[in-house]
Amino acid sequence: MTRLFTSPREKVGSTSDLQSAASGFTRRNLIGGALAGVALATTMTSGAATAAAPMRKSGSTSMANEPFQPVDVVKIGLIGMGNRGMGMLGSWVGVPGAQVVAVCDVRADRATRAADRVANAGMSRPREYSGSDESFQKMLDTEELDLVYIATPWEFHHAQGKAALLAGAHVGVELPIATELDELWDLVDTSEQTRKHLFLMENCSYGRNELAMLKMAHDGVFGDVTSGHGGYLHDLRALLFNDGYYTDDWRRLWHTRSTASFYAMHGLAPIAAAMDINRGDRFTTLSATATAAKGLADYRERFIPRDHRSWNEEYINGDLVTCMLSTAKGRVVRAEHNVSQPRPYSRINTIEGSRGIFEDYVGGDGTGARIYSEPRHSGDTWRGASALRAEFDHWLWKDLEGPAAGGGHGGMDYILQWRIVQQMRTGQVPDIDVYDSAAWCAPVPLSVMSLEKNGRPVEVPDFTRGEWKKLRLGLDSVRSTMPAVA
Ligand SMILES: NC(=O)c1ccc[n+]([C@@H]2O[C@H](COP(=O)([O-])OP(=O)(O)OC[C@H]3O[C@@H](n4cnc5c(N)ncnc54)[C@H](O)[C@@H]3O)[C@@H](O)[C@H]2O)c1
């Protein structure tokens, strides 16, 4: 099996790194309909590498449709109190029924800063865990946690996520949940064995445009959905070379180790949701391309002093890594990753079908969305998407627009956190499960495998082991309320 790395420490580097409405379509006929017959024959390439699902561990059953055991108060432990961990802390404190009881970071000052923030908000001071790479384990061994949230560098996600499951907690992991295929399977298996959920903290899936796009797709606004295009196109050059930002340069260092689509999930996941991936369809093959690695070296040449440690580095990750994914129902998805070149931000968010198309990020300021949908529209002219976005506004945004306004990333962070806590308190099935998370993160290792074969298709594993054929709700949830706090 292709491995990017062999251990978290190796990944980090040296020890100093401790550091339809109108059209008459319905969701049901959309999923079971015209595309169903296209199926595997058109998407499975004879030359694709095989990725048979390993046997399910004895005694385990699927976590699909498994509800949370309801709890009055969700006791949360946080691991990694850097940029993201601190950014999410405000909402963990503010969401009704959530209680941050423990915080962990290898750096003691960061754990203390987080605990201070919680105490200053008038909540009980969480216990602090710090000092070593293993401090998180002490937290897991000591605390009784309902939910663990992990916002550490990518290299730690698999080990920490697995440990949190084994400690009896549900786990929310920042992107990606793991970077190797066997690690993804291990998290699927461990979730099934422990009966605890592990899910990607995919905040962009809760973006207002993304959720409206999802509802439009499921209502048949685009007819039979046939293709989608998403990605993470974000000029991170200044942050990647900023000495105070990514702790110990962890994120820049990934660009020295592998050519991979590291972080396309923010754009891929909403397309997958609109196509009911794991809920009626599934990804079958992936083929990748990568452009030359030019952007980071060019930036360093122009802006970074010659005595900076980055001058010892060689950047090998392609600037634009593109994954083409096929689905069992004959759909095609293009997922892009580019954080190394100058460009305005975009997650692309484009979906197209037999009766229409939606494209995000096309306004003059890079944020506007446009649409064309028959029979509403005619005349070969794009329409602004605001009217349809209002018509298909997701209940989460209608109900939470006010409190979400204070949360990060335009409110979608708060909505993600609120929804997780609400589902845990009311004993619902999570919107995002370990199978979704594994499918959305699989392009990290699969892009490496495909690029090693000059872009030949590789098979995408069926992490659900056959459950993908069953239609079930996900992010297109029905309205429910947060219980009052006693
Ligand atoms: N969903 C989003 O919108 C979003 C946005 C930003 C970052 N992220 C993700 O969040 C994660 C963290 O990114 P960041 O920008 O906060 O990085 P960061 O470097 O600012 O923070 C990482 C923190 O983890 C700590 N840490 C490292 N190893 C640890 C260990 N073994 N145990 C405990 N703590 C440890 C570091 O000391 C640091 O404080 C990444 O996975 C990143 O991709 C997601």
The ligand as an ORCA input file, in Angstrom:
! r2SCAN-3c Opt
* xyz 0 1
  N     -12.411     23.849      9.023
  C     -11.745     24.995      8.846
  O     -12.282     25.984      8.338
  C     -10.310     25.072      9.293
  C      -9.659     26.304      9.330
  C      -8.342     26.317      9.788
  C      -7.710     25.163     10.150
  N      -8.363     23.980     10.096
  C      -7.717     22.742     10.526
  O      -7.453     22.830     11.914
  C      -6.292     22.092     12.248
  C      -5.323     22.976     13.012
  O      -4.912     24.056     12.187
  P      -4.384     25.406     12.851
  O      -4.383     26.424     11.759
  O      -5.157     25.705     14.086
  O      -2.891     25.016     13.229
  P      -2.056     25.632     14.447
  O      -0.663     25.317     14.175
  O      -2.431     27.068     14.658
  O      -2.580     24.856     15.722
  C      -2.250     23.509     15.986
  C      -2.167     23.371     17.497
  O      -2.025     21.987     17.823
  C      -1.057     21.895     18.856
  N      -0.497     20.534     18.833
  C       0.402     20.005     17.972
  N       0.598     18.711     18.243
  C      -0.202     18.402     19.283
  C      -0.439     17.227     20.043
  N       0.170     16.077     19.742
  N      -1.312     17.278     21.075
  C      -1.947     18.429     21.386
  N      -1.753     19.593     20.709
  C      -0.893     19.568     19.674
  C      -0.038     22.982     18.545
  O       0.707     23.334     19.669
  C      -0.970     24.111     18.091
  O      -1.382     24.917     19.155
  C      -5.754     21.582     10.927
  O      -6.211     20.269     10.735
  C      -6.362     22.494      9.900
  O      -6.485     21.888      8.635
  C      -9.662     23.918      9.684
*
